[in-house]
Amino acid sequence: MTRVTYGPDSALLVVDMQNDFCEGGALAVDGGRALVPTINAEISLAAAAGALVVASRDWHPVEHVSFREQGGPWPPHCVQDTVGAAFHPDLALPEETVRVSKACAFDADAYSAFDGTGLAGFLRRHGIRRVVVCGLALDVCVRATALDAVAAGFATLLLAEASAAVTPTGRQACLDELRQAGVEVLE
């Protein structure tokens, strides 16, 4: 993998590297756990260069609107304060990592780390001009986050090798869509 050059105007945004999205979790993505060493290397590079490290997480209340029992598409996952909602235990998040919780309301879903979190304004206040995105799942929350980062005016780079898709057969179409939207895709 080609390494990214980070700086103080960059943010590494690690999307939803949570237990429930890794093998053995309630909504596991094949290959999720295998991403951890690559993401840890990126975290280390970003932190050493003075870049901001941000980690988003699904943080659902019980009976969240996205759960099948409530008419949503997904099984219950990432319920607040459960082991499944915790970041993967091998993920090496620095103490100063900015943690962003999304989809916290009972009646609203959010796939993007920017959706209802105030993240864009926070990044602007900290002088961030470029966002580097990776994590889970490429074709769901990573996709939505990268699209919203571009829409918010940030130069956006996707680390494709540090992202896994729920539907691997749709991976290429997702990457093509992101490129067309203005996301730089690093494979």
PyMOL commands that set and color helices and strands:
alter all, ss='L'
color gray80, all
select helices_A, chain A and resi 19-21+33-48+68-70+83-85+119-125+138-151+168-180
alter helices_A, ss='H'
color red, helices_A
select strands_A, chain A and resi 10-15+52-58+98-102+130-136+155-164+184-186
alter strands_A, ss='S'
color yellow, strands_A
deselect
rebuild
show_as cartoon
